[in-house]
Amino acid sequence: MGQASHALGGAKSRFASVVQRFSRRIGWRERRRSLELYAILAVQAGVAAAVAWTLAHELLGHASPVFAPSAAVGTIAAAIGRRTRRTLELLVGVLAGLLVGDALIMVIGTGPWQIATVVTLAILLALTMSRGGQVVTQAGGTAVLIATLAPIQRGLELPRIIDAVIGAISAVVVVAVLPANPSRIIQRAARPLFAALIEHLHAAADGMADGDAAAVARARDRLNDLGPQLALLNDAASGAQEAVAISPARWHRRREFEHYRRGIRYLDPAIRAGQEMVRRAATAAHDGEPMPRGLASAVHYFGDALALLQVEVESAQHTDRSEQLILKAVDRAAEAYHDGVGFSGSVVVAQIRTVATDLLRSLGCHDEEAVAVIRRRFEQRRDELRQPPAERQAA
């Protein structure tokens, strides 16, 4: 009985390990987070398609207004937060496809090579009007439509344009009437990113304190894998900006969004500087360079500052505690520099100052002021350490 129970437990453990590896491989967590963020898009797209079809069919009498709901869905799904631009691109693409399709079909007729010619020239024309994306898609699709259906059904040009306009406008109206909650979508994207940042920074700091080059390297690799989560946060910020810009129901959140927007704007360079900081720390540990305790302490302080910053932002109760933790990280970097570091260690010190500067900017500090504060703090602590011990104690 005991052996059977032990075997069953081992099988369950192996199965759980396989599931975990498979989940990591397909990025299930990232997919689930993306689904949570973009679920509102699915609802908006469905409603916009229904509205566009109803307007085109019931009000304008188009028998089969396929392009109205298609344009609505294309506008919704094109790029969260950039729908005004995508709407214009959609209309430009339709126009390019119609111009080329009509002009050429009248001259060269229809057939396989004619379709190839029309689509190629329509896309080239679209590329002269824009850099690509939705313009190219719509231009190519419209050109195919005109080249294949023109001999069967005349008069497609004007309804196609009208349907595209109706679909695009319906999408924008639906986004205004059914907006996403800007705070919620940003928080959903930010929470897992912050959790990962905090975890990996503390893991890197522990590895630096222990002189464990492999642990620092693992933290480095995991920090470098945060690109998709950072992109998701930027998409969330774009969606939130769109909501507070065009939806009257969200206008009262503009001030709140501006606070989020500034924080996200400087979080991106702070993460990149942090990745470089840990990368050079891994190199220093691998090469056996001196690793003063101040370096690990500084990285720990960054992790604590991010944890506190997340709590303050979500609770809308701002204090100066996260700023003090950031400045303590700079103090520890100055101490490490005074104790002596190698080539890679000096780069780590420089990146600590860079991360601290970007984090202060994310807290609302002006660019030049943040640079000056970090430089002053570092130099002040360094000068204190250069004083004789007796003078230092007296001070």
N, C-alpha and C positions, 0 to 999 in steps of 0.2 A: 504493500500500500504506500509506504514511504517512498520507495523507488519510483512508483507511478506518479506520485505527486511531484517528486523532484523532476521527473522527465517532462511532466506537463508544464511546470514552472519554467523549465529551460526552453521549451518550445514557444511559450508565450513571450519570453524575453527575446528570442531570436526573431519572432514575428514582429514584435514591436520595433526591433532594431531595423528590420527590413523596411517596415512602413515609414519609419523616421527618415531613413536614407532616401527612399523614393520620394517622400514629401519634400525633402531638401532639394532633390534633383529637379523636380518640376516646379519648384518655387511656390508651393501651395500657400504659404503665408503671404507672400507678396501678391499672389493672385487674389486671395481673399480680401486683402486690404484694398486692392484695386477695385474689386467688386463693390465693396462698401462705399468707396468714393464715387464710383461711376453709376451706382444704382439709380440715382436721380436722373442721369442722362437717359436711361432706358425709359423711365416714365415720361420725361419731357419729349423724347422722340416719338413715343406712341401717341401721345396727345397731339403733338404737332402734325403728325401724319394724318390723323383723323380730321383735324381742323382744316388742313390744306385740301384734302380730298373733298370735304363737304363744301368748302367755298368754291372750288373749281367746278364741281359737278352740279351742285344745287343752285348756286347763284349765277354762274357763268354758262351753265349748260354744256360743259365739255363731257362728251359721252364716256370717255375712258381717260380721266386725268391722272395718268400714271406718274407723270413728271412732277406734279405738285407735291404729293407725299414723299417722293424720292428726294426732291430738293429740300424738303423740310428735314428729313432724316439726315441728309448729307450735311446740312448746316449745323444741326445739333451735334452730330458726331465728329465734325471736321476737326475741331480743336477747342477744348474747353477754355473759356476765357478769351477767345479770339474770334468770336462768331461774326462780329461786324465786318472784319476783314475777310473772313471766309465767305460771307454772303456776297460781298462785292466780287470776290474771285469766282464764285459760282456763276454769277450773271455774266461776267466777262468771258468765262469759258463757254457758256452757252452761245453767246454772240459770236465768238470766234468760230465755233463749230458750224453755226448757221451760215456765216458769211462764206466760208470756204466750201462747205457742202453744196449750198445752192449754186454758187458760181461755177464750180467744177462739174457738177452733175449735168448741168445744162449743156456743157461743152463736150465732155468725154463719155457721158452715159453711165451705166451701172454695170457692175461685175466685180469679180474678186480683185483684179489689179486696180480698178477704179476706187474700191473701198480702201485699199492700202494707200493709194495716193492721197485720197481725201483726208484720211486720218492723220497721215504723216504731216501734211501741210497744215492741217488744223492745229495740231500740237505745236508745230514750229511757230505758227502765228500766236498761239497762246503764250508761248515762252517769251515772245517779244513784248507781251503785255504784262507778264508777271514772272516770278521766279519758279513757278511750278505748282505742285500740290493740287488743290481743288480746281484751279484753272485748267490744268492739263487733263484731269479726269473728265471734267464736264465738256471740254472741247472735243476730246476723243469720242466720248459717248454720244454727243450730239451729232458729230460727223458720221458715225456709224448709223445712227438713226436716220439721218437724211439720205445717206447713200443707199440704204436698204429699203426704206419705206416710201421714199419719194415717188417711185414709179407706181406704187399701189395706192397711196393715199396722199393727195395733194393738200397744200395749205397747212402743213405741219409747223411752219416757222413761227407764226404769231402765237398760236396756242402754246407752243413750247416755251417761248419767252414769258408769256403770261403765267403759265404754270410755275416756272422757275421763280418768278417774282412772288407769286402767292405762297409758294412753299417756304421761301426764305423769310418773308415777312411773318408768316405763321410761326416759324421757329423762334424768331426774336420775341414775338408777343408771348408765346408760351413760356419762354425763359423768364420774361418779366413777371408773368402772372404766377408761375410755379417755380420760384427761385430756390436755389439751394441755400441752406443756412450757412453763412460764411464762416462763422466761428466753429461750427460743428465739423465742416469738411476739412478745415485746417487742423483742428485738433485730432481728427481721426488719422490724418497723414503724419502729424508731428509726433504723436505719442510713441509709435514703434520706432521711429527714427531716433528720438531722444533716448529711449530705453537702450537701443543698440549702441549709441554713442557713449552713454554713461558706462555701460558694461565693458565695452572694449577699451575705453580709456583707463578704467580701473585695472583691467587685466594687464594692459601695457605697463602701468605704473608698478604693479606687483612684480612683473617680470623684470623691470629695470631695477627695483630694489633688491631682488634676489640674484641679479646677474644672470638671469635665465634668458639667453638669447632666443631660444626656441619659442618661449611664451610671448616674448615681445614680437617675434615674427608672426605668430598666429594672430595676435591683436592687430598687427599691421595689415595682414591679409583681409581680416574681417572688416576693418575700417575701409579698405579699398573697395569692398563689395557693397558699400552703401549707396552707390550711384543710383540704382533704381528707386530706392526709397526717397532719395533727395529729389529725383525727377518727379516722383509722385507728389511730394510736398509743393514743388513749384507749380504743378498742374492744379493742385488744390488752391493755391494762392491766386492763380489766374481765374479759376472759377469763382472764388470769393470776390475778387475785384469786379468781375462781370456782374455778379448778383447785386453788389452795393451800387453799381453804376447805373443799371437799367431798370432795376425793380423798385418801385416806390415802397414796397413792403420792407425793403432792406436799407433804405436810405438812412435810417436812424443809427445804423451800425457802421457808418463811414468812419467815424473817429476811431472806433474799436478796430476796424480793419487796418487803418493806417498804422496802428501800433504793431499789428501782426506783420504787415507788409515790410516795415523797416527791419524787424527782427529777422525775417526770412531772407531779406536782401543780403544781410551780412553774415547769416549763418552759413551760406554756401562757401564763401572764401575762408571762413573760420574752419569749416570741416576740411577743406583742401589743405590748409596750413597744418591742421592737426594730423592729417594723413602723412604729410611730409615730416612733421615732427616725430611721429612714431617710426616712420621708415628709417630716419637717420638714427634714432635711438636703437633700432634693431641692428643697424650697421655697427654702431659703437659697441654694443654688447657682443656682437659676433667677432669684432676685431680686438676685443679685450681692452678697449679704451677705459680710462677712468670714468666711473659712473657715480658722481657725488649724489648723496641722498636728496639734495635739493631738486634734482631733475625729476625723480619719481614723485616727490611731494608736490611739485608744480602740476604734474599731470593728474594726480589725485584731486587737487584743488579744482582743476577744470571740470572733472567729472562731477564733483559736488556742486559746482556753480551751475552747471547745466541742469542738474536735478532740481535745484532750488529755483532756477529761472523758469522751468516748466510749471512748477507749482504756482509761482507768482503770476505768470501770464494767464493760466486757466482760472485762477481765483480773482484776477483783476485787483490784487492787493500788492502793489509794488513797494519794495523796500530797497535799501542799499546793501543788503546782505550778500546778494550774488556779486555785486561789484566789489565788495571787500574780499570775497574769495578769489576773484580774478586778480586783484592786486597782490594778495598773498602768494599767488602762483608766480607773479613777477618777482617778488622778494626771494622766493626759493630759487628762482633761476639766477638771480644775482649772486646768491650765496654759492650756488654750484659753480658759477663762472669764477668766483673768487677762489674756491677750493681747487680749481684746475680741471679743465676738460681737454679732450683731444679734438681733432679736426671735426669729426661727426658730432661730438658733444657740443661744440661751439655752434653748429648749425641747429641743434636741438634748442639751445638757448635762444637763438634768433627767432626760431619758429614759435617758441613760447611767447615771445613778445608780440609776434604777429597775431597769434590766436587771441591773446589778451586784447589787443587793439580792436580786432574785428568783433569780439564779444562786447566790448564797451560800446562800439558803434551800434550793435544790435539793441543795446539797452537805451539808446536815444542820444548818446554822446556824439557831438559833431565830429567829422572826420579829423580835422586838424587838432581839435582838442583831445581826442582819444590818443592820437600819436604822441602829443606833448605829455599827457598824463602818464602814459606807460614809460616814456623815455625818462621823465623826471623821477618816477618811482624806482626804476632800475638803477639810475645813477645815484640816487640818494642812498639806497641800500648798499650799493657797491662802495660808496665813499665812507659809509659808516664802518664797513668791514675793514677798510684800509687803515682806520685809526688804531693807535695802540690800544691794547686791552684796557688799560687804566682809564684812558679818555673815553672809551666806549662805555664802560660801566658808569662813569661820572655823568655821561650824557643820558 
